[in-house]
Structures are given as structure tokens and as C-alpha cells.
Amino acid sequence: TLSFEEQAIGYQTSEKETFRVTNRGAFDAQLKFVLDGEWDAMFTVRPIENTSVDGGYYYIEPGKTGIFEVELKKALSLATHRGTLTVNCYTPDGDIFETFEISSEVVVAKKPSLTAPSGDFYTLSGTAGENAYYTSDVTVTPMEGYLIAETLEDTFANSITYTKSTSSPTVYLQKISTGQITEKATLAAIKIDKTEPVISGAKSGNTYYKDSMSITVTDDNLNSVNLSGDALAVKNNKTVTTIAAGDDIVKYTIKAVDLAGNSKKITFYLAPTWRKDGTVPSGKSIKLYKNKKYKLSSGTWTVD
């Protein structure tokens, strides 16, 4: 029997790969390689090890593995090419030679063969925020004369779009004029933050009747939080603050800003619980509002 190891080779002339054919039979294997259609004009097959040549046929002894080299004769276009390499094998069975064949795909695949360009070989475009952040998707465009892809399996295109932050993005470039592909290139970190901070515990415009309430602010890149003019501490991209109600209805404003410059602002009102039903607590001086009914609990009362 024969075994055939499929290999991929690159786009350019002089690029080559080896493959192996193993003779597991009891007699010499007599081989001939046939490439279908236009493939015969594209490739050269030559023996490297454990083979002998006679009249266009290659011979491999029993138990030996013949190593062959496939080399491109000419540069190919940018697309991935596939073809069939057929091995015709002739083995003697007594005085009779039996013929059989095996076939496998020959794949001309994307394969790096150039050093990546140095310097500013790409440009970034998007909505710029603060601190080198973008507040939109970011498009990476290679220098003129090249296409770009994130992996060798991807289709090379005029640009790549990133939708989220990437600390060390890597790409491949393809030279349009020759189809050659560069080694992997690393881009500078791409920082993207398209969302504003989240404020929970209160909604803008609402009035809350509570003796105290807790407000939480979160964001993946939280930078600052301000409560009615006072800065609050930010720890691990989070701020939690508790506001105690006074005796009056008080207006509060919370503004949160992340590193990219996205901001969120809400305004709400906080009043003590007793103001909801108007039952005035004893033992303190309380401001009353006109046109609103109040209840007095037991005790002695003075109107100022």
C-alpha cells in the first residue's frame, strides 16, 4: 500500500514543500506523478531521498519512504488554488504488473514569504475619544499596494474593522502586485469604548422618599464620578455611595465620565420618608411647603 501526505505550498516561484510516499508492499513501487489540467505547467516534482529514476518513473524499495519536492514553476494569482496530484503505481505480482493509483489535493495556500513593512504601514480611522481611545469601531487600512487580513485563513481585503479593544492585534499583509504575504505583523493597541457609564439606584427626574439611598456607578474604564460638585472615589472601575436624606427635599446630580470621554449624568431628588405622607416628626424645626397638607403627631407644637 501507499500513503500520501498532503502538503500546502505558497504562491511564489521558488517556493516549495516536500511530501512523502511510503511503500508498504513486498516489491519495488514504480511511480509516476500526474497533475491534472493546467497544474502540470505550474509544478515541478523531483525526488529528494530513497528514490531512483528510470525513464520518467520513480522507484521506491519495499519498506522505504520516498521524499519528493513540489516546486512552483510560476507565481500564481491571489486566490487559493487546488488541484489533484495522482500517483500511478506499478507493482509486480509474479510475471504480471498490477497498476493502481492514489490521488490527493495539491493546495497552493496563503503562506508568508516577505518581511512585514517597517514604520507606519497602516492607518487607523474612527471617532477619536480621550486618552487615545476611540468611541466607535476602528478601521485599520494598510499602506498603499497591500491588502490585509487577521489570519491566513481570512480573505485579504482593503481594511479590517475592530469592534472592541485589542491589546496586541496581529495582521498579515499581502502585496497586491505579487500576491506575496508578509510575516505576522503586530499593531499598536487599539482601545475602544463605545458605551457610557452605568448609574444604578436612581433614575433621572425621580423623587425618592427614603431616609437613605445607595447609588452605584460602573464602567469598564471608569475615570471620575461627581456628586453635586463633590468628587467621589473610584475603585476597580466602580463607585458606590450612600446618600442620607435631610429634613428637606434635596436635588442631587451625579455625573460619571470614563477614560474615553463618554459621560452619563442624572438628576434626582431625595426627601426623608415622613415627607411622603406629611406626618411631621417631633423634636425638630421643619420647613413646611404651602398648599400641602401635613399631619402633626402627639406633643406640643409651635408655628414659626
C-alpha positions as YAML, in Angstrom:
chain: A
units: angstrom
residues:
- id: 1
  name: THR
  ca: [0.00, 0.00, 0.00]
- id: 2
  name: LEU
  ca: [0.97, 3.63, -0.38]
- id: 3
  name: SER
  ca: [0.36, 6.54, 1.93]
- id: 4
  name: PHE
  ca: [0.37, 10.10, 0.68]
- id: 5
  name: GLU
  ca: [0.91, 13.11, 2.94]
- id: 6
  name: GLU
  ca: [-0.84, 16.19, 1.64]
- id: 7
  name: GLN
  ca: [1.07, 19.47, 1.86]
- id: 8
  name: ALA
  ca: [0.38, 23.09, 1.01]
- id: 9
  name: ILE
  ca: [2.82, 25.33, -0.83]
- id: 10
  name: GLY
  ca: [2.94, 29.10, -1.24]
- id: 11
  name: TYR
  ca: [2.09, 31.49, -4.03]
- id: 12
  name: GLN
  ca: [5.51, 32.38, -5.42]
- id: 13
  name: THR
  ca: [8.03, 30.81, -7.74]
- id: 14
  name: SER
  ca: [10.87, 29.08, -5.88]
- id: 15
  name: GLU
  ca: [8.52, 28.29, -3.01]
- id: 16
  name: LYS
  ca: [8.42, 24.57, -2.36]
- id: 17
  name: GLU
  ca: [7.36, 21.87, 0.04]
- id: 18
  name: THR
  ca: [8.15, 18.21, 0.46]
- id: 19
  name: PHE
  ca: [5.79, 15.25, 0.72]
- id: 20
  name: ARG
  ca: [6.32, 11.56, 1.37]
- id: 21
  name: VAL
  ca: [5.16, 8.38, -0.33]
- id: 22
  name: THR
  ca: [5.68, 5.15, 1.66]
- id: 23
  name: ASN
  ca: [5.91, 1.71, 0.04]
- id: 24
  name: ARG
  ca: [4.44, -0.80, 2.46]
- id: 25
  name: GLY
  ca: [4.34, -3.61, -0.13]
- id: 26
  name: ALA
  ca: [6.68, -6.53, -0.84]
- id: 27
  name: PHE
  ca: [8.03, -5.29, -4.18]
- id: 28
  name: ASP
  ca: [9.53, -2.12, -5.61]
- id: 29
  name: ALA
  ca: [6.95, 0.59, -6.22]
- id: 30
  name: GLN
  ca: [7.21, 2.19, -9.66]
- id: 31
  name: LEU
  ca: [5.66, 5.68, -9.50]
- id: 32
  name: LYS
  ca: [4.62, 8.32, -11.96]
- id: 33
  name: PHE
  ca: [3.10, 11.66, -10.95]
- id: 34
  name: VAL
  ca: [0.30, 13.21, -12.98]
- id: 35
  name: LEU
  ca: [-1.02, 16.73, -12.38]
- id: 36
  name: ASP
  ca: [-4.43, 17.50, -13.83]
- id: 37
  name: GLY
  ca: [-5.01, 20.21, -16.42]
- id: 38
  name: GLU
  ca: [-3.07, 23.46, -16.03]
- id: 39
  name: TRP
  ca: [-1.36, 22.12, -12.94]
- id: 40
  name: ASP
  ca: [1.26, 20.34, -15.00]
- id: 41
  name: ALA
  ca: [2.50, 23.75, -16.16]
- id: 42
  name: MET
  ca: [2.59, 25.09, -12.62]
- id: 43
  name: PHE
  ca: [4.59, 22.50, -10.71]
- id: 44
  name: THR
  ca: [7.77, 20.51, -10.83]
- id: 45
  name: VAL
  ca: [8.04, 17.26, -8.84]
- id: 46
  name: ARG
  ca: [11.53, 16.00, -8.06]
- id: 47
  name: PRO
  ca: [12.85, 13.14, -5.86]
- id: 48
  name: ILE
  ca: [14.90, 14.02, -2.79]
- id: 49
  name: GLU
  ca: [15.51, 10.79, -0.87]
- id: 50
  name: ASN
  ca: [15.04, 6.98, -1.09]
- id: 51
  name: THR
  ca: [14.06, 7.04, -4.77]
- id: 52
  name: SER
  ca: [15.66, 6.18, -8.08]
- id: 53
  name: VAL
  ca: [14.64, 7.39, -11.51]
- id: 54
  name: ASP
  ca: [14.35, 5.44, -14.74]
- id: 55
  name: GLY
  ca: [12.55, 6.59, -17.85]
- id: 56
  name: GLY
  ca: [10.36, 9.12, -16.05]
- id: 57
  name: TYR
  ca: [9.38, 6.64, -13.34]
- id: 58
  name: TYR
  ca: [10.41, 6.79, -9.69]
- id: 59
  name: TYR
  ca: [11.24, 3.61, -7.80]
- id: 60
  name: ILE
  ca: [10.84, 3.08, -4.05]
- id: 61
  name: GLU
  ca: [12.07, -0.09, -2.37]
- id: 62
  name: PRO
  ca: [9.77, -2.06, -0.02]
- id: 63
  name: GLY
  ca: [9.57, -0.51, 3.43]
- id: 64
  name: LYS
  ca: [11.10, 2.75, 2.25]
- id: 65
  name: THR
  ca: [9.61, 6.23, 2.24]
- id: 66
  name: GLY
  ca: [10.39, 8.32, -0.78]
- id: 67
  name: ILE
  ca: [10.67, 12.04, -0.18]
- id: 68
  name: PHE
  ca: [9.66, 14.32, -3.03]
- id: 69
  name: GLU
  ca: [9.68, 18.04, -3.53]
- id: 70
  name: VAL
  ca: [6.96, 20.06, -5.23]
- id: 71
  name: GLU
  ca: [8.05, 23.47, -6.54]
- id: 72
  name: LEU
  ca: [6.09, 26.18, -8.29]
- id: 73
  name: LYS
  ca: [7.19, 26.99, -11.82]
- id: 74
  name: LYS
  ca: [5.45, 30.36, -11.86]
- id: 75
  name: ALA
  ca: [3.78, 32.79, -9.50]
- id: 76
  name: LEU
  ca: [0.05, 32.36, -9.12]
- id: 77
  name: SER
  ca: [-2.84, 34.76, -8.57]
- id: 78
  name: LEU
  ca: [-4.12, 35.78, -5.15]
- id: 79
  name: ALA
  ca: [-6.81, 33.12, -4.82]
- id: 80
  name: THR
  ca: [-6.20, 29.75, -3.19]
- id: 81
  name: HIS
  ca: [-5.61, 27.12, -5.89]
- id: 82
  name: ARG
  ca: [-6.46, 23.46, -5.64]
- id: 83
  name: GLY
  ca: [-5.60, 20.60, -7.96]
- id: 84
  name: THR
  ca: [-5.08, 16.86, -7.93]
- id: 85
  name: LEU
  ca: [-1.77, 15.04, -7.86]
- id: 86
  name: THR
  ca: [-2.16, 11.42, -8.93]
- id: 87
  name: VAL
  ca: [0.43, 8.73, -8.22]
- id: 88
  name: ASN
  ca: [0.35, 5.79, -10.64]
- id: 89
  name: CYS
  ca: [1.95, 2.77, -9.02]
- id: 90
  name: TYR
  ca: [3.06, -0.38, -10.81]
- id: 91
  name: THR
  ca: [3.95, -3.47, -8.76]
- id: 92
  name: PRO
  ca: [4.85, -6.95, -9.98]
- id: 93
  name: ASP
  ca: [2.71, -9.91, -8.98]
- id: 94
  name: GLY
  ca: [4.68, -12.81, -10.35]
- id: 95
  name: ASP
  ca: [5.15, -12.00, -14.03]
- id: 96
  name: ILE
  ca: [2.22, -9.57, -14.11]
- id: 97
  name: PHE
  ca: [2.42, -5.88, -13.19]
- id: 98
  name: GLU
  ca: [-0.68, -4.61, -11.47]
- id: 99
  name: THR
  ca: [-1.46, -0.89, -11.76]
- id: 100
  name: PHE
  ca: [-3.30, 1.25, -9.25]
- id: 101
  name: GLU
  ca: [-3.32, 4.89, -8.36]
- id: 102
  name: ILE
  ca: [-3.86, 7.22, -5.44]
- id: 103
  name: SER
  ca: [-4.74, 10.90, -5.61]
- id: 104
  name: SER
  ca: [-4.56, 13.83, -3.25]
- id: 105
  name: GLU
  ca: [-5.17, 17.53, -3.44]
- id: 106
  name: VAL
  ca: [-2.32, 19.92, -4.07]
- id: 107
  name: VAL
  ca: [-3.19, 23.17, -2.29]
- id: 108
  name: VAL
  ca: [-1.48, 26.42, -3.15]
- id: 109
  name: ALA
  ca: [-2.19, 28.17, 0.11]
- id: 110
  name: LYS
  ca: [-1.51, 31.51, 1.72]
- id: 111
  name: LYS
  ca: [1.99, 31.35, 3.11]
- id: 112
  name: PRO
  ca: [4.23, 34.15, 4.47]
- id: 113
  name: SER
  ca: [7.25, 34.88, 2.31]
- id: 114
  name: LEU
  ca: [8.01, 38.57, 2.98]
- id: 115
  name: THR
  ca: [9.20, 40.56, 5.95]
- id: 116
  name: ALA
  ca: [6.50, 42.87, 7.27]
- id: 117
  name: PRO
  ca: [6.95, 46.54, 6.30]
- id: 118
  name: SER
  ca: [8.55, 48.74, 8.94]
- id: 119
  name: GLY
  ca: [7.34, 52.09, 10.20]
- id: 120
  name: ASP
  ca: [3.80, 53.36, 9.77]
- id: 121
  name: PHE
  ca: [2.49, 50.67, 7.44]
- id: 122
  name: TYR
  ca: [-1.16, 51.24, 8.40]
- id: 123
  name: THR
  ca: [-3.62, 53.95, 9.41]
- id: 124
  name: LEU
  ca: [-6.49, 53.92, 11.91]
- id: 125
  name: SER
  ca: [-9.83, 55.64, 11.40]
- id: 126
  name: GLY
  ca: [-12.76, 56.08, 13.76]
- id: 127
  name: THR
  ca: [-14.27, 58.57, 16.21]
- id: 128
  name: ALA
  ca: [-11.46, 59.72, 18.48]
- id: 129
  name: GLY
  ca: [-12.20, 59.97, 22.20]
- id: 130
  name: GLU
  ca: [-9.90, 60.93, 25.04]
- id: 131
  name: ASN
  ca: [-6.72, 59.21, 26.27]
- id: 132
  name: ALA
  ca: [-6.07, 57.53, 22.88]
- id: 133
  name: TYR
  ca: [-9.46, 55.78, 22.99]
- id: 134
  name: TYR
  ca: [-11.95, 55.54, 20.16]
- id: 135
  name: THR
  ca: [-15.67, 55.84, 20.80]
- id: 136
  name: SER
  ca: [-16.59, 53.92, 17.64]
- id: 137
  name: ASP
  ca: [-15.46, 50.91, 15.66]
- id: 138
  name: VAL
  ca: [-11.92, 51.29, 14.34]
- id: 139
  name: THR
  ca: [-10.88, 50.56, 10.76]
- id: 140
  name: VAL
  ca: [-7.29, 49.53, 10.01]
- id: 141
  name: THR
  ca: [-6.12, 50.28, 6.46]
- id: 142
  name: PRO
  ca: [-2.72, 49.06, 5.20]
- id: 143
  name: MET
  ca: [-0.28, 51.18, 3.24]
- id: 144
  name: GLU
  ca: [-0.85, 51.58, -0.48]
- id: 145
  name: GLY
  ca: [-0.18, 48.45, -2.51]
- id: 146
  name: TYR
  ca: [-1.18, 45.98, 0.19]
- id: 147
  name: LEU
  ca: [-4.24, 44.06, 1.37]
- id: 148
  name: ILE
  ca: [-4.76, 43.00, 4.99]
- id: 149
  name: ALA
  ca: [-6.19, 40.06, 6.98]
- id: 150
  name: GLU
  ca: [-6.19, 39.00, 10.64]
- id: 151
  name: THR
  ca: [-5.32, 35.36, 9.90]
- id: 152
  name: LEU
  ca: [-4.07, 33.38, 6.92]
- id: 153
  name: GLU
  ca: [-7.47, 31.70, 6.73]
- id: 154
  name: ASP
  ca: [-9.23, 35.04, 6.19]
- id: 155
  name: THR
  ca: [-9.75, 36.69, 2.82]
- id: 156
  name: PHE
  ca: [-7.35, 39.57, 2.29]
- id: 157
  name: ALA
  ca: [-9.22, 42.87, 1.97]
- id: 158
  name: ASN
  ca: [-8.67, 46.61, 1.78]
- id: 159
  name: SER
  ca: [-9.20, 47.02, 5.54]
- id: 160
  name: ILE
  ca: [-10.08, 45.35, 8.85]
- id: 161
  name: THR
  ca: [-12.66, 46.70, 11.30]
- id: 162
  name: TYR
  ca: [-12.29, 46.16, 15.06]
- id: 163
  name: THR
  ca: [-15.38, 46.45, 17.25]
- id: 164
  name: LYS
  ca: [-13.72, 46.12, 20.66]
- id: 165
  name: SER
  ca: [-10.39, 46.83, 22.32]
- id: 166
  name: THR
  ca: [-7.44, 44.67, 21.33]
- id: 167
  name: SER
  ca: [-4.19, 44.91, 23.28]
- id: 168
  name: SER
  ca: [-1.80, 43.42, 20.71]
- id: 169
  name: PRO
  ca: [-3.61, 42.93, 17.40]
- id: 170
  name: THR
  ca: [-1.73, 40.95, 14.75]
- id: 171
  name: VAL
  ca: [-2.28, 41.01, 11.00]
- id: 172
  name: TYR
  ca: [-0.86, 39.74, 7.72]
- id: 173
  name: LEU
  ca: [-0.34, 41.91, 4.66]
- id: 174
  name: GLN
  ca: [-0.42, 40.80, 1.07]
- id: 175
  name: LYS
  ca: [1.46, 42.62, -1.67]
- id: 176
  name: ILE
  ca: [-1.07, 43.19, -4.43]
- id: 177
  name: SER
  ca: [1.42, 43.17, -7.28]
- id: 178
  name: THR
  ca: [2.87, 39.75, -6.49]
- id: 179
  name: GLY
  ca: [0.48, 38.04, -4.08]
- id: 180
  name: GLN
  ca: [3.28, 37.56, -1.57]
- id: 181
  name: ILE
  ca: [2.27, 37.52, 2.08]
- id: 182
  name: THR
  ca: [4.23, 39.09, 4.91]
- id: 183
  name: GLU
  ca: [5.14, 37.51, 8.19]
- id: 184
  name: LYS
  ca: [2.78, 38.30, 11.05]
- id: 185
  name: ALA
  ca: [2.88, 42.00, 12.00]
- id: 186
  name: THR
  ca: [1.82, 43.46, 15.35]
- id: 187
  name: LEU
  ca: [-0.18, 46.68, 15.54]
- id: 188
  name: ALA
  ca: [-0.25, 49.15, 18.40]
- id: 189
  name: ALA
  ca: [-3.00, 48.55, 20.97]
- id: 190
  name: ILE
  ca: [-6.46, 49.56, 19.77]
- id: 191
  name: LYS
  ca: [-8.57, 50.99, 22.60]
- id: 192
  name: ILE
  ca: [-12.33, 51.17, 22.01]
- id: 193
  name: ASP
  ca: [-15.03, 52.27, 24.44]
- id: 194
  name: LYS
  ca: [-18.40, 52.99, 22.86]
- id: 195
  name: THR
  ca: [-20.60, 52.89, 25.97]
- id: 196
  name: GLU
  ca: [-21.32, 55.48, 28.63]
- id: 197
  name: PRO
  ca: [-21.03, 54.65, 32.35]
- id: 198
  name: VAL
  ca: [-23.96, 52.91, 34.03]
- id: 199
  name: ILE
  ca: [-25.62, 54.58, 37.03]
- id: 200
  name: SER
  ca: [-27.94, 52.36, 39.05]
- id: 201
  name: GLY
  ca: [-30.02, 53.05, 42.15]
- id: 202
  name: ALA
  ca: [-31.74, 56.18, 40.82]
- id: 203
  name: LYS
  ca: [-33.36, 57.47, 37.65]
- id: 204
  name: SER
  ca: [-33.14, 60.99, 36.35]
- id: 205
  name: GLY
  ca: [-36.15, 63.18, 37.25]
- id: 206
  name: ASN
  ca: [-37.48, 60.94, 40.01]
- id: 207
  name: THR
  ca: [-38.14, 61.97, 43.62]
- id: 208
  name: TYR
  ca: [-37.31, 59.37, 46.27]
- id: 209
  name: TYR
  ca: [-38.74, 59.33, 49.81]
- id: 210
  name: LYS
  ca: [-36.11, 57.42, 51.74]
- id: 211
  name: ASP
  ca: [-34.02, 58.09, 54.80]
- id: 212
  name: SER
  ca: [-31.00, 56.98, 52.74]
- id: 213
  name: MET
  ca: [-30.26, 55.52, 49.32]
- id: 214
  name: SER
  ca: [-27.31, 53.85, 47.65]
- id: 215
  name: ILE
  ca: [-26.05, 54.77, 44.17]
- id: 216
  name: THR
  ca: [-23.66, 52.58, 42.14]
- id: 217
  name: VAL
  ca: [-21.67, 53.70, 39.11]
- id: 218
  name: THR
  ca: [-19.80, 51.20, 36.91]
- id: 219
  name: ASP
  ca: [-17.85, 51.25, 33.66]
- id: 220
  name: ASP
  ca: [-15.04, 49.14, 32.22]
- id: 221
  name: ASN
  ca: [-12.87, 52.27, 32.09]
- id: 222
  name: LEU
  ca: [-14.44, 54.48, 34.76]
- id: 223
  name: ASN
  ca: [-12.42, 57.67, 35.30]
- id: 224
  name: SER
  ca: [-14.38, 60.06, 37.54]
- id: 225
  name: VAL
  ca: [-17.68, 60.38, 39.41]
- id: 226
  name: ASN
  ca: [-19.05, 63.65, 40.77]
- id: 227
  name: LEU
  ca: [-21.96, 64.07, 43.18]
- id: 228
  name: SER
  ca: [-23.38, 67.62, 43.13]
- id: 229
  name: GLY
  ca: [-19.92, 69.12, 42.77]
- id: 230
  name: ASP
  ca: [-18.03, 66.72, 45.04]
- id: 231
  name: ALA
  ca: [-15.67, 64.11, 43.61]
- id: 232
  name: LEU
  ca: [-16.28, 60.52, 44.70]
- id: 233
  name: ALA
  ca: [-13.65, 57.80, 44.93]
- id: 234
  name: VAL
  ca: [-13.35, 55.32, 42.04]
- id: 235
  name: LYS
  ca: [-12.04, 51.84, 42.82]
- id: 236
  name: ASN
  ca: [-11.78, 48.96, 40.36]
- id: 237
  name: ASN
  ca: [-13.90, 50.85, 37.82]
- id: 238
  name: LYS
  ca: [-16.72, 51.24, 40.33]
- id: 239
  name: THR
  ca: [-18.12, 53.83, 42.72]
- id: 240
  name: VAL
  ca: [-20.68, 53.12, 45.45]
- id: 241
  name: THR
  ca: [-22.03, 55.98, 47.55]
- id: 242
  name: THR
  ca: [-24.78, 56.25, 50.18]
- id: 243
  name: ILE
  ca: [-26.75, 59.47, 50.48]
- id: 244
  name: ALA
  ca: [-28.54, 60.27, 53.73]
- id: 245
  name: ALA
  ca: [-31.75, 62.29, 53.47]
- id: 246
  name: GLY
  ca: [-32.05, 65.56, 55.40]
- id: 247
  name: ASP
  ca: [-35.27, 67.16, 56.54]
- id: 248
  name: ASP
  ca: [-35.87, 68.90, 53.23]
- id: 249
  name: ILE
  ca: [-36.29, 67.81, 49.60]
- id: 250
  name: VAL
  ca: [-32.78, 67.99, 48.10]
- id: 251
  name: LYS
  ca: [-31.74, 67.93, 44.46]
- id: 252
  name: TYR
  ca: [-28.73, 65.76, 43.57]
- id: 253
  name: THR
  ca: [-26.77, 65.47, 40.33]
- id: 254
  name: ILE
  ca: [-24.42, 62.61, 39.53]
- id: 255
  name: LYS
  ca: [-22.05, 62.81, 36.58]
- id: 256
  name: ALA
  ca: [-19.78, 59.93, 35.57]
- id: 257
  name: VAL
  ca: [-17.07, 60.03, 32.90]
- id: 258
  name: ASP
  ca: [-14.96, 57.17, 31.53]
- id: 259
  name: LEU
  ca: [-11.41, 57.33, 30.15]
- id: 260
  name: ALA
  ca: [-12.68, 57.59, 26.58]
- id: 261
  name: GLY
  ca: [-14.73, 60.69, 27.44]
- id: 262
  name: ASN
  ca: [-18.15, 59.00, 27.41]
- id: 263
  name: SER
  ca: [-20.30, 60.56, 30.12]
- id: 264
  name: LYS
  ca: [-23.59, 59.93, 31.92]
- id: 265
  name: LYS
  ca: [-25.48, 62.48, 34.00]
- id: 266
  name: ILE
  ca: [-28.66, 62.11, 36.05]
- id: 267
  name: THR
  ca: [-30.56, 64.48, 38.36]
- id: 268
  name: PHE
  ca: [-32.95, 63.26, 41.08]
- id: 269
  name: TYR
  ca: [-34.49, 64.40, 44.37]
- id: 270
  name: LEU
  ca: [-34.23, 62.82, 47.81]
- id: 271
  name: ALA
  ca: [-36.54, 63.56, 50.74]
- id: 272
  name: PRO
  ca: [-36.99, 61.86, 54.13]
- id: 273
  name: THR
  ca: [-39.64, 59.16, 54.40]
- id: 274
  name: TRP
  ca: [-42.03, 61.28, 56.53]
- id: 275
  name: ARG
  ca: [-42.49, 63.83, 53.74]
- id: 276
  name: LYS
  ca: [-44.27, 61.26, 51.58]
- id: 277
  name: ASP
  ca: [-47.41, 61.21, 53.78]
- id: 278
  name: GLY
  ca: [-46.76, 64.54, 55.53]
- id: 279
  name: THR
  ca: [-46.57, 63.24, 59.11]
- id: 280
  name: VAL
  ca: [-44.22, 65.76, 60.72]
- id: 281
  name: PRO
  ca: [-41.74, 64.26, 63.22]
- id: 282
  name: SER
  ca: [-41.46, 65.87, 66.64]
- id: 283
  name: GLY
  ca: [-38.39, 67.37, 68.28]
- id: 284
  name: LYS
  ca: [-37.05, 69.47, 65.41]
- id: 285
  name: SER
  ca: [-37.80, 72.54, 63.35]
- id: 286
  name: ILE
  ca: [-39.25, 71.54, 59.97]
- id: 287
  name: LYS
  ca: [-39.80, 73.64, 56.85]
- id: 288
  name: LEU
  ca: [-43.33, 73.30, 55.51]
- id: 289
  name: TYR
  ca: [-44.47, 74.00, 51.96]
- id: 290
  name: LYS
  ca: [-47.62, 75.92, 51.14]
- id: 291
  name: ASN
  ca: [-50.61, 74.20, 49.57]
- id: 292
  name: LYS
  ca: [-49.60, 70.86, 51.07]
- id: 293
  name: LYS
  ca: [-51.36, 69.07, 53.93]
- id: 294
  name: TYR
  ca: [-49.38, 67.93, 56.98]
- id: 295
  name: LYS
  ca: [-50.16, 65.80, 59.98]
- id: 296
  name: LEU
  ca: [-48.88, 66.51, 63.49]
- id: 297
  name: SER
  ca: [-48.03, 63.68, 65.82]
- id: 298
  name: SER
  ca: [-48.71, 63.95, 69.59]
- id: 299
  name: GLY
  ca: [-46.89, 66.66, 71.55]
- id: 300
  name: THR
  ca: [-46.74, 70.43, 71.79]
- id: 301
  name: TRP
  ca: [-46.25, 72.39, 68.58]
- id: 302
  name: THR
  ca: [-45.08, 75.89, 67.76]
- id: 303
  name: VAL
  ca: [-45.57, 77.59, 64.41]
- id: 304
  name: ASP
  ca: [-42.70, 79.93, 63.44]
...
